[in-house]
Amino acid sequence: MAKKKIAGRGLLIVFMVTAGAAYWWVFEYNRIRTDDAYAWADSAQVGSRMPGTILQVALDNDDFVRVGQTLLELDPAVYKTALREGIV
C-alpha cells in the first residue's frame, strides 16, 4: 500500500509539473513584455537647413524612408520673395 501512495504522489507531481509547463507555454512564453514600457527602435532626428512653413508631410510614423525621398513640402512663397529681393 505504501508503494501505491508513493506512485500516486509521484503521478500527481508529474501531472502538476506538466500542467504548469503547459500553462507557461500557452500564456507566458510568447507574451511580449518590457521592463520599463519602452520599445527600442531605429529613429533619427530631422532638422532643416532653412526656415519655412510646412505645407505637406509626405509620410507617417514608422514609415520606411529611402535615400532621396521627399519628406515634406515647404511653402515656396518665402523663397520666391527672397529670390526677388536678391537675398538668395
HELIX and SHEET records of a PDB file:
HELIX    1   1 ALA A    2  TYR A   23  1                                  22    
HELIX    2   2 TRP A   24  GLU A   28  3                                   5    
HELIX    3   3 ALA A   77  ARG A   84  1                                   8    
SHEET    1   A 2 ILE A  54  VAL A  57  0                                        
SHEET    2   A 2 LEU A  72  LEU A  74 -1                                        
END                                                                             
